[in-house]
Amino acid sequence: MTGNGPGEQFDLRTLDADATSLTGYEGRFDTVLDSVLYHCLDEEQRRLYATALHRATKPGALLNLLCFSDTTVDGPPAPLRVSAENRRTTLASAGWTVTDLRQSTISVVVSPDLATQFGHTVAVDEKGRTQTPAWAVRAHRREDL
């Protein structure tokens, strides 16, 4: 694959591994993209996951995460809602510095009827996708652990 700049190349990989351990991937990655995994984990799994990501990345690595947010009552049902403080605390304790944390939206293909079963009002875009509040997080790997 070609990167963004002239002559840049990058290696894109997906993993079939236990995300809470990532055994065998130590020091392997420069960048990690988590697109809606974090909020599927319970608190202990989130802690293990953040620590495993630190082990699996190289010094100076970049972590990009997208997860459901707790900022509105019309968002996803508990326990999928994640607070900004949860993100900061969990990542910091695992050796990550959050450099950007912002509100975003995830477009999901889910029946609005499913959300209303949980007592939530949902926004739907012009393509019929449910709009869910989310956190977009960028963090850098610290070397002080």
Stockholm file with secondary structure:
# STOCKHOLM 1.0

chainA/1-145         MTGNGPGEQFDLRTLDADATSLTGYEGRFDTVLDSVLYHCLDEEQRRLYATALHRATKPGALLNLLCFSDTTVDGPPAPLRVSAENRRTTLASAGWTVTDLRQSTISVVVSPDLATQFGHTVAVDEKGRTQTPAWAVRAHRREDL
#=GR chainA/1-145 SS CBCSSTTCBCCCCCCCSCTTTCTTCTTCEEEEEEESCGGGSCHHHHHHHHHHHHHHEEEEEEEEEEEEBSSCTTSCCTTSCBCHHHHHHHHHHTTEEEEEEEEEEEEECCCHHHHHHTTCCCEECTTSCEEEEEEEEEEEECSCC
#=GC SS_cons         CBCSSTTCBCCCCCCCSCTTTCTTCTTCEEEEEEESCGGGSCHHHHHHHHHHHHHHEEEEEEEEEEEEBSSCTTSCCTTSCBCHHHHHHHHHHTTEEEEEEEEEEEEECCCHHHHHHTTCCCEECTTSCEEEEEEEEEEEECSCC
//
